[in-house]
Amino acid sequence: MVAIVGGALYNSRVSTDKWHVQCPHCEAKLTIDRKTGALLGAEEKPKPSATLDEMIRRLDDQRQATTERVAQEQQALKDRSRVLEEKVKESMKRVDPKGKPIRPIDLD
């Protein structure tokens, strides 16, 4: 027996304790337990395969994005080393030339 309830197709011939339902939105095949209403399994609708031109375009886009990310990371590493060098220079300026660190108690 096949029945449509709530926009979904129910096929009760396959099993007595399970419902097999097809989602009207995504067309996934769902297996539902009749007694508890729990979802036992889902099988998504297979996606259509892309054409060769679409796959090549996607690969070119991925290659370009990867190249851009690598260039950004290389620039960030160059900037990082420059920033670290500047921090070291600034901290060297703050160091007491006599070699003794300034203690807060000495400032009173």
N, C-alpha and C positions, 0 to 999 in steps of 0.2 A: 504494500500500500504506500502510495506517495501522496503527501499532503503539503500544502504551502501554508505555513503559519507565521504570521509576523514578517512576511517578506522573505522567509528562509524556506528552503526545500527540505522536507523530512522524508526519509526513505526507511520505512520500518521493516521491509522484507529482509534486509541484510542481517540483522541481529535482533533478538528479542529484548536484550537488556541495554542496548545502545541506540542512540539516535545519530544519524549521519546528516549533518547540516552543511549547506553551502552559504557562506556569508554573501549577502546581496551587494555589499560595498567593495570588498577586496577579493571576492570570489574564492576565499580560502575554504578548504574542506575541514569541518570540525566534527569531532567524535565526542558525544556527550552521553554521560551515564543517565539513564532514565530515572532511576530512583533518587539519586542525590542531586542531579543537575550539574555535576562537576564536569569540567572539561577534561577529557581523557587524552586528546591528541588534536593536533592541528597540522594541516598540510597546506602550505602556501601555494598560490597559483604560480606556475613557472613564468619567469619574466621572459619577454621576447628577446632573442639574441640580437645584438647590435650588428650593424653592417660593418664591413671592413673599413670603410671610410670613417665611420663614427669611432671605431676602436683606435685607428691611427690618430685621429684628432684628439681623443682623450689622452693617449700616450704622449703626444706632443705637448698638451697642456700640463700634464704631470711633470714632464721633463723640464719645461720652462719654470714651473713653480719650484721644483727642486733646485734648479740653478739659481734662482733668485734667493731662496733660503740660504744656500751655501754662501753666496756673495754677502748677504746680510750678516751671517755668523762670522765670516772672515773680517769684515769691517768692524764688527763688535769686538773681536779679539784684538785688532790693532788699536782701537780706542781704549780698550781695557788696559793694555800694557802702557799706553801713554798716560792714562789717568793714574795708574799705580805708581809710575815714575814721578809724577807731580806730587802725589801724596807723600812719597818718600822724601822728596826735596823739602816739602813744607815741614815735615816732622823733623828733618835734620836742622832746619832753621830754629826750631823751638828748643833744641837740645842745648844745654848750658855748655859753653866752650871750655869751662874748667873741668868738666867731667862729673861734677857733683850735681845731683838732682836737687831741684828746689823743693824744700819741704814746706808744707803750709804753716807749720809752727814757726819757721824762720821769718815769715812775712809779717808777724805781729810786731 
